């Protein structure tokens, strides 16, 4: 019965922290909306049967007005319920994202950086949406169905206990067995779909973020094709779930027919004893009683999705399970004003080492693929230090070689970069990120591949300035640079494959 476990619901609610008063209001409005439908069925049954008896018209006036009022109130209350439930869900989604961002800020740096940006987008985006949908598509339907089913069974029990027993059994079949079947059918497919969804997003983000480089390397079409393939695989997995899900959708209809048949048998036996209007209510009331259970298979499926989404979001803020232990920061002591170069091929652990330093010291880590925002040049630099002046920002840009670029912008620092990184070249992006590091006030600055995508001459010049005490950074700030290569005349300590080398002074 894992598929119907309420653990994901509890975990989701703990992360969402919805406003319980607003959620209770949504449930109340939902109960009244479907309660109006239930009452409408009963009053309509009475009115039709009573009209067949051809009484004075005035005897039907109250029932006619009640039918109109119940028909109108059902639509109005249903609309109000949607407003309240969606407001609660959207606010809860915002709360969940805020809490996730705070967890990521407080977690070790490698917690977020170990995941591809596409996977992060998928988790913080669609996974949080899946949780928020629990309130609208699971909590609300389950609560409303429980209340309405109890009321329907109680009303029918007043007329015929036998018919009420049949109705209760059929409601359990439609409200418990069908959802369990739907959830069980969806579990395996949803888990596979999440994997394909993440793979599709990762491929799509790779194509969006690195399209120029991929096109030059002749791999852009392959990356786009991989995203398309993942989408098709995801669609195929969803199609495989359609057959058992269809059976789950058919069960409520079968249960409805069984309950009506039971009411018919009970009505035949009661015909000599009760009024025709009472028999009509007994026949028609089950038709509306099942309206509340029709959403429960989808609610169970949503709980399954919530369980998967909750697990992915919990993993998001947990340390990397594949990481055995944190590497040593360095076999030398990092002192104020030091310059240290970390060299080695891709995958040797340079970035991990910088993140370890950032986690253990008061250091600023500036990643190779740090984000440029779709906003002004000024705002893209102020993320490093919010109180920096325009003069400081312009000076930082000039020192990294972007003075002519800045002078050519139509509004200078106030120029918006449409699409963020898409508005600049790869080299300009690297220089902007380096300017962001210059603007920051961290006493220890950790730079990951700061000269990537720059031509060889500019790259060597900037590396020399970064690793020289009187270069780009003041002498009192510590600078650690991870790179693939170093100029020949660098004289600072070099950390290479676990060894510290002290090049001869030039």
Secondary structure, DSSP 8 states (H G I E B T S, - for coil): -GGG-SHHHHHHHHHH---HHHHHHHHHHHHHHHHHHHHHHHHHHHHHHHHHTT--GGGGHHHHHHHHHHHHHHHHHHHHHHHHHHHHHHHHHHHHHHHHHHHHHHS-HHHHHTS-HHHHHHIIIIIHHHHHHHIIIIIHHHHHHHHHHHHHHHHHHHH-HHHHHHHHHHHHIIIIIHHHHHHHHHHHHHHHHHHHHHHHHHHHHHHHHSHHHHHHTT-HHHHHHHHHHHHHHHHHHHHHTHHHHHHHHHHHHHHHHHHHHHHHHHHHHHTTTS-HHHHHHHHHHHHHHGGGGTTHHHHHHHHHHHHHHHHHHHHHTS--TT--S---S-SS---TT-EEEEE--TTSSHHHHHHHHHHHTTEEEE-TT----SSBHHHHHHTT-TT--HHHHHHHHHHTT-HHHHHTSTTGGG-B-TTGGGGS-HHHHHHHHHHHHHH---SEEEEESTTTTS-HHHHHHHHHHHTSTTSSS-TTSEEEEEES---TT--SEEEETTEEEE----
